[in-house]
């Protein structure tokens, strides 16, 4: 059926479609220029990116035009030609053009920070508008950007406004409108049936896949699919097989349960030491920022000095690329299940087996101390429901915060609050476990003046150097406290500062530092075992010689055998296990791939058709984590069984 839209009010859809496709094409081209060296485009790949991109562009537009098509169908002739309707349509088209410009600018800024199209992060940013709006306002010249978008919008609108007015003057009976509407509604139907997230997996190069996507389409897909059912989307093993493999992975002969129930008694040798733990999780602290890992910019003199006197873990990897993933892994000792972090799964994020609950049961004062407002990312609810008291920006008097930005108080003010809480615990004769989460090493990279020799707001390097300075100041203050000598100071990152790479899981972008400093109790040394954030809790409890019941997936790094070493890394969909210089990856649609020498600049990824030993090990962790979490087998207090 040929639709003649030139003599129809539906011609408006054609005009806006043309504008939208031009904006989407321009966005894709600008992103390609930004990512050109990494995209590694051949002529064929270039054509695929743009052809597949056009498919996604049309798919998004198809969904977006549904309400417009219905409006054009249902508005009667008498109302269509009124001044009110004409004004509404003209305003709606102007707003649409402005919105397309805003999306273009937003995609460029989002790509600059994350090197991907809109995804789960952008959904999170929409939910937490205050922090994100303040961050954007403090990071970019927002009035200038919005004004520039307005100028471009006025120009584009001027080019098409006469044609729009002609369409507004068209007389069109209902029968003809029904024909046009029926034809146009085929586009979203076809999009629903044929277009999905899988189409964009055109290459092993993640930049090519992202360029072929459409930002608004990806945003909606991320909003819809914030959790994935492992058993539905991923390669599985028989439960009995996966459970046996998992039990072998986590045990040292002490498991007494069967199936996926991994609860066991941990008997750490030696007399229990009721030492304090002051755990500082630093925002976006990549290992390669530290001089001890080869950085020559002298951004971290305090951490480098501290590392020389500490137990330094040189081969530790974050489980994900977001703060909530790091918090989840360190607190719960669980691999990253697909979709959003457990921290954010409202209604299913509490009453879990956590290091906080373990230490609270031992009489510790357990606190989560956050530089920002803990409602962000559901952090307060998660920690409060898993054994922690809360100190955050909302509970801190304004007079005790000398500097704040979009994300919260400056790091040195955060440490002041933590030291004050440590003094209170000491006076109450209680050992303490404090889990701190910093915020300063994050865009807009602003911090108090006069602390370091790099001006505030000038970029990541200044934020890293200020973060390091604040840690050094905190340690100097702590050394003067009576509780200092019996405290383990743990410095670890939540994730690295970037996760972009030519492959979906670039191993080098998950490498983080961890050091444990306690001169009275911990000998200075370097630990080179390959390990994961899920191993932090068992390792700390082992350093206390603490016996406890465990439902943790992690192990004591200090007693790992070489064949037990591994790191678990993932993003929202891909789940990896790094061991023996091989990275095994599980993806939706039961896809399995493997990289050899994954830390090489351009690792090659090959499809695996049947699970080998590495893939089976990978499956055991993630299938087990999904089953255990969904069946509440790692609940701190299991629900009573009713008959």
C-alpha positions as CSV (number, residue, x, y, z in Angstrom):
1,X,0.0,0.0,0.0
2,X,1.4,3.4,-1.0
3,X,0.8,6.1,1.5
4,X,0.6,9.6,0.1
5,X,1.4,11.8,3.1
6,X,1.9,15.0,1.1
7,X,-1.9,15.7,1.1
8,X,-2.4,14.4,4.7
9,X,-2.0,15.7,8.2
10,X,0.3,12.7,8.6
11,X,2.8,14.6,6.5
12,X,3.8,16.1,9.8
13,X,5.2,12.7,10.8
14,X,7.3,12.6,7.7
15,X,8.8,16.0,8.3
16,X,9.7,15.2,11.9
17,X,11.0,11.7,10.9
18,X,13.4,13.4,8.4
19,X,14.7,15.8,11.1
20,X,15.1,12.9,13.6
21,X,17.0,10.7,11.2
22,X,19.4,13.7,10.5
23,X,19.9,14.2,14.2
24,X,20.5,10.5,14.8
25,X,22.9,10.3,11.9
26,X,24.8,13.4,13.1
27,X,25.0,11.9,16.6
28,X,26.4,8.6,15.3
29,X,28.9,10.4,13.2
30,X,30.2,12.6,16.0
31,X,30.5,9.6,18.3
32,X,32.4,7.8,15.6
33,X,34.8,10.6,15.3
34,X,35.4,10.6,19.0
35,X,35.9,6.8,19.0
36,X,37.6,6.4,15.6
37,X,40.9,4.9,16.8
38,X,39.2,2.4,19.0
39,X,36.4,1.5,16.7
40,X,38.8,0.0,14.1
41,X,36.3,0.3,11.3
42,X,36.7,-1.5,7.9
43,X,34.5,-0.4,5.0
44,X,32.2,-3.3,5.7
45,X,32.0,-2.5,9.4
46,X,31.4,1.1,8.6
47,X,28.4,0.2,6.4
48,X,27.1,-2.2,9.0
49,X,27.3,0.5,11.7
50,X,25.2,3.0,9.7
51,X,22.8,0.5,8.2
52,X,22.1,-1.2,11.6
53,X,22.0,2.2,13.2
54,X,19.3,3.3,10.8
55,X,17.3,0.2,11.8
56,X,17.5,1.2,15.5
57,X,16.7,4.8,14.6
58,X,13.5,3.8,12.8
59,X,12.6,1.4,15.6
60,X,12.8,4.1,18.2
61,X,10.8,6.5,16.0
62,X,8.3,3.8,15.3
63,X,7.5,3.5,19.1
64,X,7.6,7.3,19.5
65,X,5.1,7.9,16.8
66,X,2.4,5.7,18.4
67,X,0.7,8.5,20.5
68,X,1.2,11.0,17.6
69,X,-0.4,8.6,15.1
70,X,-3.4,8.2,17.4
71,X,-3.7,11.9,18.0
72,X,-3.7,12.7,14.3
73,X,-6.3,9.9,13.8
74,X,-8.7,10.9,16.5
75,X,-8.8,14.7,16.4
76,X,-11.9,15.6,14.3
77,X,-11.8,18.0,11.4
78,X,-13.5,20.8,13.3
79,X,-11.0,20.8,16.1
80,X,-8.0,20.2,13.8
81,X,-8.3,23.6,12.1
82,X,-8.8,25.6,15.3
83,X,-6.2,28.0,16.5
84,X,-5.8,26.0,19.7
85,X,-4.9,22.8,17.9
86,X,-2.6,24.7,15.5
87,X,-0.7,26.3,18.4
88,X,-0.5,23.0,20.2
89,X,0.9,21.1,17.1
90,X,3.4,23.9,16.3
91,X,4.6,23.9,20.0
92,X,4.9,20.1,20.1
93,X,7.0,20.0,16.9
94,X,9.2,22.8,18.2
95,X,9.6,20.9,21.5
96,X,10.4,17.7,19.6
97,X,13.2,19.4,17.6
98,X,14.6,20.9,20.8
99,X,14.4,17.5,22.4
100,X,16.3,15.9,19.6
101,X,19.1,18.5,20.0
102,X,19.1,17.9,23.8
103,X,19.4,14.2,23.2
104,X,22.3,14.8,20.8
105,X,24.2,16.9,23.4
106,X,23.4,14.5,26.2
107,X,24.7,11.5,24.2
108,X,27.9,13.3,23.5
109,X,28.4,14.1,27.2
110,X,27.4,10.6,28.3
111,X,29.9,9.1,25.8
112,X,32.6,11.4,26.9
113,X,32.3,10.0,30.4
114,X,31.4,6.3,29.8
115,X,32.1,5.6,26.1
116,X,28.7,4.0,25.6
117,X,25.2,4.9,24.5
118,X,22.6,5.4,27.2
119,X,22.3,2.3,29.4
120,X,21.4,1.5,33.1
121,X,23.6,4.4,34.3
122,X,21.4,6.9,32.4
123,X,18.3,5.3,33.9
124,X,19.8,5.7,37.4
125,X,20.6,9.3,36.6
126,X,17.0,10.0,35.7
127,X,15.8,8.5,39.0
128,X,18.3,10.5,41.1
129,X,17.6,13.9,39.4
130,X,19.0,16.1,42.2
131,X,22.5,14.7,42.3
132,X,22.7,14.4,38.5
133,X,21.3,17.8,37.8
134,X,23.7,19.4,40.3
135,X,26.5,17.4,38.8
136,X,25.8,18.5,35.3
137,X,25.3,22.1,36.4
138,X,28.7,22.1,38.2
139,X,30.5,20.2,35.4
140,X,29.4,21.9,32.2
141,X,28.4,25.5,31.1
142,X,24.8,24.4,31.0
143,X,23.3,27.8,30.0
144,X,25.6,28.0,27.0
145,X,24.7,24.4,25.9
146,X,21.0,25.0,26.3
147,X,21.2,28.3,24.5
148,X,23.1,26.7,21.6
149,X,20.5,24.0,21.3
150,X,17.8,26.7,21.3
151,X,19.5,28.6,18.4
152,X,19.8,25.4,16.3
153,X,16.2,24.5,17.1
154,X,15.0,27.9,15.9
155,X,16.9,27.5,12.6
156,X,15.6,24.0,12.0
157,X,12.1,25.0,12.9
158,X,12.3,28.0,10.5
159,X,13.2,25.6,7.7
160,X,10.1,23.5,8.1
161,X,7.4,25.7,9.6
162,X,5.8,26.6,6.3
163,X,5.4,23.0,5.3
164,X,3.9,22.3,8.8
165,X,1.4,25.0,8.3
166,X,0.3,23.5,5.0
167,X,-0.3,20.2,6.7
168,X,-2.4,21.9,9.3
169,X,-4.6,23.3,6.6
170,X,-5.3,19.9,5.0
171,X,-8.9,18.6,5.1
172,X,-8.8,14.8,5.6
173,X,-11.8,12.5,6.3
174,X,-11.7,9.8,9.0
175,X,-11.6,7.0,6.4
176,X,-8.4,8.4,4.8
177,X,-6.8,9.0,8.2
178,X,-7.5,5.4,9.2
179,X,-5.6,4.1,6.1
180,X,-2.6,6.3,6.9
181,X,-2.7,5.4,10.6
182,X,-3.0,1.7,9.8
183,X,0.1,1.8,7.5
184,X,2.2,3.8,10.0
185,X,1.3,1.5,12.9
186,X,3.0,-1.3,11.0
187,X,6.4,0.3,11.9
188,X,6.2,-0.2,15.7
189,X,4.7,-3.7,15.2
190,X,7.6,-4.7,12.9
191,X,10.1,-3.1,15.3
192,X,8.6,-5.1,18.2
193,X,8.8,-8.4,16.3
194,X,12.2,-8.0,14.6
195,X,14.3,-5.5,16.5
196,X,15.9,-6.2,19.9
197,X,19.1,-5.7,21.8
198,X,20.8,-8.7,20.2
199,X,21.0,-7.1,16.7
200,X,23.6,-4.7,17.9
201,X,26.1,-7.5,18.6
202,X,27.5,-7.2,15.2
203,X,31.2,-7.4,16.2
204,X,33.5,-8.3,19.0
205,X,34.5,-4.6,19.1
206,X,32.3,-3.0,21.7
207,X,32.7,0.5,20.2
208,X,31.2,-0.7,16.9
209,X,28.2,-2.2,18.7
210,X,27.6,1.0,20.6
211,X,27.9,3.2,17.5
212,X,25.3,1.0,15.8
213,X,22.9,1.6,18.6
214,X,20.4,4.4,19.1
215,X,20.6,6.2,22.5
216,X,16.9,6.7,23.2
217,X,16.2,3.1,22.2
218,X,18.9,1.9,24.5
219,X,17.6,4.0,27.3
220,X,14.1,2.5,27.0
221,X,15.6,-1.1,26.7
222,X,17.6,-0.5,29.9
223,X,14.6,0.8,31.7
224,X,12.6,-2.3,30.8
225,X,15.3,-4.9,31.4
226,X,16.9,-3.8,34.7
227,X,17.0,-7.4,35.9
228,X,17.7,-10.6,33.9
229,X,16.6,-14.1,34.8
230,X,19.8,-16.1,34.7
231,X,18.1,-19.4,33.9
232,X,16.2,-17.8,31.0
233,X,19.0,-15.9,29.3
234,X,22.3,-17.7,30.1
235,X,24.0,-21.0,29.6
236,X,23.3,-23.3,32.5
237,X,24.4,-26.7,33.8
238,X,22.2,-29.2,35.7
239,X,21.8,-27.7,39.1
240,X,23.4,-30.7,40.8
241,X,26.5,-30.3,38.6
242,X,26.7,-26.5,39.0
243,X,26.2,-26.9,42.8
244,X,29.0,-29.4,43.1
245,X,31.4,-27.2,41.1
246,X,30.5,-24.2,43.3
247,X,31.0,-26.1,46.5
248,X,34.4,-27.2,45.3
249,X,35.3,-23.6,44.4
250,X,34.4,-22.0,47.7
251,X,35.3,-24.8,50.1
252,X,38.5,-26.1,51.7
253,X,36.7,-29.2,52.9
254,X,34.6,-27.4,55.5
255,X,31.2,-27.5,53.5
256,X,28.7,-29.8,55.3
257,X,25.6,-28.9,53.3
258,X,24.5,-30.1,49.9
259,X,23.2,-28.5,46.7
260,X,23.5,-24.7,46.4
261,X,23.3,-24.2,50.1
262,X,26.8,-22.9,50.8
263,X,26.5,-22.1,54.5
264,X,29.4,-23.4,56.3
265,X,31.5,-22.9,59.5
266,X,34.8,-21.0,59.0
267,X,37.4,-21.9,61.6
268,X,40.3,-19.4,61.4
269,X,43.3,-20.6,63.4
270,X,44.6,-18.6,66.3
271,X,43.1,-16.5,69.1
272,X,40.4,-14.1,67.9
273,X,41.6,-10.5,67.7
274,X,38.9,-7.9,68.3
275,X,40.5,-5.3,66.1
276,X,38.7,-2.4,64.6
277,X,38.2,-2.1,60.9
278,X,38.3,1.2,59.2
279,X,37.4,0.4,55.6
280,X,37.6,3.3,53.1
281,X,36.1,2.6,49.7
282,X,37.4,5.3,47.3
283,X,35.3,6.4,44.4
284,X,36.8,5.5,41.0
285,X,40.4,4.9,42.2
286,X,42.0,2.9,39.3
287,X,45.1,1.0,40.2
288,X,47.1,2.9,37.5
289,X,46.7,6.2,39.3
290,X,49.1,5.0,42.0
291,X,52.8,5.4,41.8
292,X,53.3,2.0,43.2
293,X,51.5,0.6,40.1
294,X,53.8,2.6,37.8
295,X,52.1,6.0,37.5
296,X,54.7,8.8,37.2
297,X,52.5,11.8,37.8
298,X,53.0,11.8,41.6
299,X,49.2,12.0,42.2
300,X,49.2,9.7,45.2
301,X,52.2,10.4,47.5
302,X,50.2,9.5,50.6
303,X,48.9,6.2,49.3
304,X,52.3,5.3,47.9
305,X,53.9,5.9,51.3
306,X,51.1,4.0,53.0
307,X,51.5,1.1,50.5
308,X,55.1,0.6,51.4
309,X,54.2,-0.1,55.0
310,X,51.0,-2.1,54.3
311,X,49.8,-5.4,53.0
312,X,49.3,-4.4,49.4
313,X,47.2,-6.5,47.1
314,X,48.6,-6.0,43.6
315,X,46.2,-8.3,41.6
316,X,42.7,-7.4,42.8
317,X,39.8,-6.8,40.5
318,X,36.5,-5.0,40.9
319,X,33.4,-7.0,40.1
320,X,31.8,-4.2,38.1
321,X,31.9,-0.6,36.9
322,X,29.5,1.1,39.3
323,X,29.7,2.0,43.0
324,X,26.8,-0.3,43.9
325,X,28.6,-3.3,42.4
326,X,31.6,-2.6,44.6
327,X,29.5,-2.1,47.7
328,X,27.6,-5.3,46.9
329,X,30.7,-7.4,46.4
330,X,32.6,-6.2,49.5
331,X,29.5,-6.3,51.8
332,X,27.8,-9.5,50.6
333,X,30.7,-11.4,49.0
334,X,28.5,-12.4,46.1
335,X,29.3,-12.4,42.3
336,X,27.6,-9.7,40.2
337,X,24.2,-11.2,39.2
338,X,22.9,-9.9,35.8
339,X,20.9,-6.7,35.7
340,X,21.1,-4.1,38.4
341,X,23.1,-4.5,41.6
342,X,21.4,-6.2,44.6
343,X,21.9,-2.8,46.4
344,X,19.2,-1.3,44.2
345,X,16.7,-4.2,44.1
346,X,14.1,-2.6,46.4
347,X,12.3,-5.1,48.5
348,X,14.9,-7.8,47.9
349,X,18.1,-6.0,49.1
350,X,17.9,-6.6,52.9
351,X,18.3,-9.4,55.4
352,X,21.3,-10.9,53.6
353,X,24.5,-12.5,54.8
354,X,26.8,-9.5,55.1
355,X,30.1,-8.8,56.8
356,X,28.2,-6.2,58.7
357,X,25.8,-8.7,60.2
358,X,28.6,-11.1,61.0
359,X,30.5,-8.4,62.9
360,X,27.4,-7.0,64.5
361,X,26.7,-10.4,65.9
362,X,30.2,-10.3,67.4
363,X,29.4,-7.1,69.3
364,X,30.9,-4.6,66.9
365,X,29.6,-1.1,66.3
366,X,28.9,-1.4,62.5
367,X,28.3,1.8,60.4
368,X,28.1,2.7,56.8
369,X,29.5,6.3,56.4
370,X,28.8,8.0,53.1
371,X,29.8,11.4,51.9
372,X,26.6,12.0,50.0
373,X,22.9,11.4,50.7
374,X,22.4,7.7,51.3
375,X,19.0,7.6,49.6
376,X,21.0,7.8,46.4
377,X,21.2,4.3,44.7
378,X,19.2,2.9,47.7
379,X,22.3,2.7,49.8
380,X,20.8,3.6,53.1
381,X,18.0,1.1,52.8
382,X,20.5,-1.6,51.7
383,X,23.0,-1.1,54.6
384,X,20.4,-0.4,57.2
385,X,18.7,-3.7,56.3
386,X,22.0,-5.6,56.5
387,X,23.3,-4.8,59.9
388,X,24.7,-1.2,59.6
389,X,24.0,2.1,61.3
390,X,24.1,5.0,58.9
391,X,26.0,8.3,58.8
392,X,25.6,10.4,55.7
393,X,25.4,14.0,54.5
394,X,21.7,14.2,55.6
395,X,22.7,13.3,59.2
396,X,25.7,15.6,59.3
397,X,25.2,19.1,60.7
398,X,25.8,21.8,58.0
399,X,28.3,23.5,60.3
400,X,30.5,20.4,60.1
401,X,30.8,20.4,56.3
402,X,33.1,23.0,55.0
403,X,32.6,22.1,51.3
404,X,30.0,20.2,49.3
405,X,29.3,19.6,45.7
406,X,26.7,17.7,43.7
407,X,27.6,14.3,45.2
408,X,28.2,15.3,48.8
409,X,30.7,16.5,51.4
410,X,34.4,16.7,50.7
411,X,36.5,13.6,51.7
412,X,38.3,15.3,54.6
413,X,34.9,16.2,56.1
414,X,33.7,12.6,55.7
415,X,36.8,11.3,57.5
416,X,36.2,13.8,60.3
417,X,32.7,12.3,60.8
418,X,34.2,8.8,60.7
419,X,36.9,9.6,63.3
420,X,34.3,11.2,65.5
421,X,32.2,8.0,65.3
422,X,35.3,5.9,66.1
423,X,36.0,8.0,69.2
424,X,32.4,7.3,70.4
425,X,32.8,3.6,69.8
426,X,36.1,3.6,71.7
427,X,34.5,5.4,74.6
428,X,31.7,2.9,74.7
429,X,34.4,0.1,74.8
430,X,33.1,-1.4,71.5
431,X,35.2,-2.5,68.6
432,X,34.0,-0.9,65.4
433,X,33.6,-1.8,61.7
434,X,33.1,1.3,59.6
435,X,32.6,1.1,55.8
436,X,33.2,4.5,54.3
437,X,32.3,5.5,50.8
438,X,33.9,8.7,49.3
439,X,32.5,10.9,46.6
440,X,35.1,13.6,45.7
441,X,36.9,11.6,42.9
442,X,33.9,12.1,40.6
443,X,32.9,14.7,38.1
444,X,32.7,17.7,38.6
445,X,36.0,17.0,40.4
446,X,35.6,19.9,42.8
447,X,37.1,20.1,46.3
448,X,38.1,22.6,49.0
449,X,40.7,25.2,47.9
450,X,44.2,25.3,49.4
451,X,44.5,21.6,49.9
452,X,46.7,20.7,46.8
453,X,48.5,22.5,44.0
454,X,45.9,21.7,41.3
455,X,42.9,24.0,41.1
456,X,39.5,22.6,42.1
457,X,37.4,21.5,39.2
458,X,40.2,21.2,36.7
459,X,39.8,17.5,36.1
460,X,40.3,14.0,37.3
461,X,44.0,14.4,38.2
462,X,43.2,17.1,40.7
463,X,40.4,15.0,42.3
464,X,42.8,12.0,42.6
465,X,45.5,14.1,44.2
466,X,43.0,15.7,46.6
467,X,41.6,12.2,47.5
468,X,45.1,11.1,48.3
469,X,45.8,14.2,50.4
470,X,42.6,13.7,52.4
471,X,43.6,10.0,53.1
472,X,47.0,11.2,54.3
473,X,45.4,13.8,56.6
474,X,43.0,11.2,57.9
475,X,45.8,8.9,58.8
476,X,47.7,11.6,60.6
477,X,44.6,12.4,62.7
478,X,44.0,8.7,63.4
479,X,47.6,8.1,64.6
480,X,46.9,10.5,67.5
481,X,43.9,8.4,68.7
482,X,44.0,5.7,71.3
483,X,42.2,3.3,69.1
484,X,44.7,3.6,66.2
485,X,47.1,0.8,67.2
486,X,44.3,-1.8,67.3
487,X,42.7,-0.8,63.9
488,X,43.0,-2.2,60.5
489,X,42.9,0.5,57.9
490,X,41.7,-0.8,54.6
491,X,41.8,1.3,51.4
492,X,40.1,-0.1,48.3
493,X,38.4,1.3,45.2
494,X,34.7,0.7,44.4
495,X,35.7,0.5,40.7
496,X,38.0,2.1,38.2
497,X,37.6,5.5,36.6
498,X,36.6,4.0,33.2
499,X,35.2,0.8,31.7
500,X,35.6,1.5,28.0
501,X,37.5,-0.9,25.8
502,X,37.4,-2.6,22.4
503,X,35.9,-5.7,24.1
504,X,32.8,-5.8,26.3
505,X,34.8,-6.8,29.4
506,X,38.2,-5.1,29.2
507,X,40.0,-6.8,32.1
508,X,42.5,-4.0,32.6
509,X,39.7,-1.6,33.3
510,X,38.7,-3.6,36.4
511,X,42.1,-3.6,38.2
512,X,41.9,-1.7,41.5
513,X,44.2,-1.3,44.5
514,X,43.7,-2.5,48.0
515,X,46.0,-2.1,51.0
516,X,45.6,-3.0,54.6
517,X,47.6,-0.9,57.1
518,X,48.1,-1.7,60.7
519,X,51.7,-1.4,61.8
520,X,51.1,-3.2,65.1
521,X,49.4,-6.2,63.5
522,X,50.1,-6.4,59.8
523,X,53.5,-7.0,58.3
524,X,54.4,-4.9,55.2
525,X,54.2,-7.2,52.2
526,X,52.8,-7.5,48.7
527,X,50.2,-10.1,47.9
528,X,50.1,-11.1,44.2
529,X,47.3,-13.6,44.2
530,X,44.6,-13.0,41.6
531,X,41.5,-12.1,43.6
532,X,38.2,-10.4,43.5
533,X,36.3,-7.9,45.7
534,X,34.1,-10.8,46.9
535,X,37.2,-12.0,48.7
536,X,37.6,-8.9,50.8
537,X,35.2,-9.9,53.6
538,X,36.6,-13.4,54.2
539,X,40.1,-12.0,54.2
540,X,39.4,-9.4,56.7
541,X,37.6,-11.8,59.0
542,X,40.6,-14.2,58.7
543,X,43.0,-11.4,59.8
544,X,40.9,-11.2,62.9
545,X,41.3,-14.9,63.4
546,X,37.5,-14.9,63.7
547,X,35.4,-18.1,63.6
548,X,32.0,-17.6,62.1
549,X,29.2,-19.0,60.0
550,X,29.5,-18.0,56.4
551,X,27.3,-17.8,53.3
552,X,30.0,-15.9,51.4
553,X,31.2,-16.8,47.9
554,X,34.6,-15.4,48.5
555,X,37.7,-16.9,50.2
556,X,40.7,-15.8,52.2
557,X,43.1,-14.4,49.6
558,X,46.1,-15.1,51.9
559,X,45.5,-18.8,51.9
560,X,44.4,-19.3,48.2
561,X,46.2,-21.9,46.2
562,X,47.3,-20.9,42.7
563,X,44.6,-23.0,41.1
564,X,41.9,-21.3,43.2
565,X,42.8,-17.8,42.1
566,X,40.2,-16.0,39.9
567,X,38.5,-12.7,39.5
568,X,34.8,-12.3,38.8
569,X,34.0,-9.3,36.6
570,X,30.9,-8.2,34.8
571,X,28.7,-5.5,33.4
572,X,24.9,-5.4,33.2
573,X,24.7,-8.4,30.9
574,X,28.1,-10.1,30.4
575,X,29.5,-12.2,33.2
576,X,33.1,-13.1,33.3
577,X,35.6,-15.2,35.1
578,X,39.3,-14.3,34.7
579,X,41.8,-17.1,35.6
580,X,44.9,-18.6,34.1
581,X,45.3,-15.7,31.7
582,X,41.9,-16.6,30.2
583,X,38.6,-14.7,30.4
584,X,35.5,-16.8,30.1
585,X,32.3,-14.8,29.4
586,X,28.6,-15.7,29.6
587,X,26.2,-13.5,27.7
588,X,22.4,-13.5,27.1
589,X,21.0,-15.9,24.5
590,X,23.2,-18.6,26.2
591,X,26.2,-17.3,24.3
592,X,29.7,-18.3,25.6
593,X,33.0,-16.7,24.6
594,X,36.6,-16.8,25.7
595,X,39.6,-14.4,25.5
596,X,43.1,-15.6,25.8
597,X,45.6,-13.0,27.2
598,X,42.7,-10.7,27.9
599,X,44.9,-7.8,29.2
600,X,46.5,-7.4,25.8
601,X,45.8,-4.1,24.0
602,X,43.5,-5.9,21.5
603,X,42.4,-9.3,23.0
604,X,40.7,-11.7,20.5
605,X,37.4,-13.1,21.6
606,X,36.3,-16.5,20.3
607,X,32.9,-18.2,20.5
608,X,32.7,-21.4,22.6
609,X,30.1,-23.9,21.4
610,X,30.2,-26.2,24.4
611,X,31.1,-25.5,28.0
612,X,34.8,-26.4,28.7
613,X,36.3,-26.5,32.2
614,X,36.8,-22.7,32.3
615,X,33.2,-22.0,31.1
616,X,31.8,-24.5,33.6
617,X,33.6,-22.8,36.4
618,X,32.2,-19.5,35.2
619,X,28.7,-21.0,35.1
620,X,29.0,-22.5,38.6
621,X,29.6,-19.1,40.1
622,X,26.9,-17.1,38.3
623,X,24.2,-19.8,38.2
624,X,24.9,-20.5,41.9
625,X,24.7,-16.8,42.8
626,X,21.4,-16.4,40.9
627,X,19.9,-19.5,42.5
628,X,21.1,-18.7,46.0
629,X,19.9,-15.1,45.9
630,X,16.5,-15.9,44.4
631,X,15.9,-18.7,46.9
632,X,17.0,-16.7,49.9
633,X,19.7,-19.2,50.7
634,X,22.0,-16.3,51.7
635,X,19.4,-14.7,54.0
636,X,20.8,-13.7,57.4
637,X,17.6,-14.9,59.0
638,X,15.7,-17.4,56.9
639,X,11.9,-17.0,56.7
640,X,10.0,-19.4,58.9
641,X,8.5,-22.4,56.9
642,X,4.7,-22.5,57.0
643,X,2.8,-25.6,56.5
